[in-house]
Amino acid sequence: MGRTVKAVSKPHIVKGDTVVLRRGKEKGKRGIVKHVFPKDGVATVEGLNVVKRHTKPGQAGQVQGGGIMEKEAPIPMSALMVVDPKTDAPTRVRRVRQSDGSSVRVSVRSGEQLLVPGKA
């Protein structure tokens, strides 16, 4: 049977983060997060966990005839670690509440605030 992954209430990984894979056949590879699915506890990373899908002509998403498509499959977020932009090394991420009540992501390794790439 398939492996079930727990939902993540507030993921430490966001779209646009550079992450490194901690385990598996592509261990140590880096990529940029394309999508995050907190309910499933997984994320898709550009260039990692690429699978081939065979499609018939006329299926949705295909402009021309059928063929073999390559796409990124989801990876459990527990297998990913955010890369600290300051030290360029994998780091843990924690949330710190600011004086105005909002919370920000902070790198444990350098103590630097990790900005959300889309909003930065």
N, C-alpha and C positions, 0 to 999 in steps of 0.2 A: 504494500500500500504506500501511498505518498506520504511524505513527511509533513506534519502540520507545524506551522510556525505561529507563535503567539503574537497577538496584536501589540503594537507599541503605542502607548498613550501620547507621548511627546517625543518624536524621534530626534536624535542628536545629529542625524544626517539629513541634509536638505538638498534640494535640486541645485546643481551647479558646484557642489563641493568636490574637491579632488580627494579620492579615497584610495586606499591600498587594500588588496585582498589578503586576509590573514591565513587562509587555509584553502585546501583544494588543489586541483591540478594546475591552476594558474596563480599559485601563491606568490605574493610579492609584486604582482603587476598593479599598475596604477591606472585610474580612469576617472572620468568626470560623470557624476550622477545625472542621469537623464530623467528618471521618474522615481518617486518614493510612494510606496503603498503602505501606510501605517497600519491599516486594518489587517493586512496579511503579514506584516513584519518583514517585507522584502523591498528591494530597490533594484532598478536596472541601471547598469553602469556601461558607459560607452566603451566598446571594444573588449569587454569581459563577458565570459560565459556565452559566447556566440554559438547559436545552434542553427541547423539548417532545417527549413520547412519546405516540403513539396506541395505545390499548389496546382490546381487544375485551371485551365483557361476559363475566364469569365467570373472567377471568384472576386469578391470585394477586395479592394486594395491593390489589385493588379491592373496596370494600365494596358499591357499587352497580353499575350498568351500566358500560359502557365510556365512553371519552371521551378527552380530551386532558389528559395530566398534565404538569406542569412539575416538573423536578427538576434538581439541581446535577450537572453532569458533572465528572469528575476533571480537575485541572489539574496539570501537571508542577511538582514542588517547586522546580525551578530557576527558575521564573517567579514564585515567591512570596518575600517578604521579611518578616521578623518586625518588628512595630512596637514600638519601645522604649516601655514604659509611662511612663518618667520624662520623656523628651524628646518623646514622641508623634511620632517620626520613624522611618522605616525604618532598620534597623540589621542588621549582620552578627552572627552568633551564633557564639561559640566555646565549647569545653568546657574547663573548668579542673578539674584534679584537686585535691581537698582533702586535708588532712593525714590524715584518717581513711580515705582510699582511694577515696571516692566522687567522682563527677564531677558538676559542676553547669554549667548553661548561663549564659553571661555575655554581656551586650551589649557589643559592641566600641565603640559610640558613647559610652555613659555609664559603662561599667564596672560597672553594676549587675547583680546576679544576677537571672536571669529564672526565676521560679518556674513550675512546671507548674500551669496554671490549675485543674485538677481536684483537685490535692493541696494547693493553697494555702489 
